[in-house]
Amino acid sequence: MFSTSTQKKHWTFTGETQITQNKRDTNHKYVNKHGGANLDDETKEKKYLTFTEEKILGRHFEHVLREFCNVFQPPMPKYVM
């Protein structure tokens, strides 16, 4: 069943490299779709988040949410974290 599922098709990756590349591609597609295709690199960097900036923000919010879960009352179940 799993071997033919859409979960396997869309959410199983060969490794961290593939996930990173998917994130880079998604950032690039977003920037181009929302007007960045016609801008020079300097203007793009001012107007849109780079892949690296997105990664830093993601890590920041992972930390914030982890801290929130640690102080939440009643205690947050571990499987939620």
N, C-alpha and C positions, 0 to 999 in steps of 0.2 A: 504494500500500500504506500509506504513512505517513498519507495523508489520511483513511483510514478506521480507523486504529489507535486502541487505547485509550490509547496513550502520548500521541498528539495530543490526545485528548479530555480526559485528566486531568492532563497535565503541560505543556501549552502555555498560556501566559498572555498577556493583552493588554498587560501592563506591570507595573511595580513596584507601582503602586497596587492592582492586583488581588491580588498576592501579599500585600501588607501587610494588606489587608482580610480575606483568607482566614486569616491568622495571628491577627488580632483576633477574628474569629468563632470560631476554634478555641479561643482562650483563654476567651472568654465561655461557649462550650458546655461546656468542661471544668469551669469554676467552678460553673456551674448544675447540671451532672450530679452533682457531688460535694458537694452540700450548700450551695453558695453562694447559691442562689436565695432561700433563706429568711433570709439574713443582711443586716444593714445594711451600707452601704458601708465604714464604718470597720472593722468586723469582717472583712469580705472582704479588705480590704487587709492586715490582719495575718495572715490565714490562707493566702491564695493570692498567687501572683505576679501582678503586673499585666502587661499587654502590654509596657510599657516595661521592666519588670524582666526579663522573658523575653528581650527584645532585647539588653539589656546583658549578660546571662549568655551568650547566644549569641555575641556579639562577643568576650567574654573567652575563651571556649573555642576560638573560631577562632584567636585569637592564640596561646594555649597550644599548640594542635595544630600550628600553623605553626612555632613555635619547636622543638617536638619533632621535626618532620620535618627541620628544618635541622641538628639535631645528631645525628640518628639515624645509626648506623654499622652496616652499610655505608650510603652515602648513599641517601636516599629518592628514587625516580624522580620527576621533575617532574610527570608525569601523575597521580601519586598525590596530590600536593599540590594 
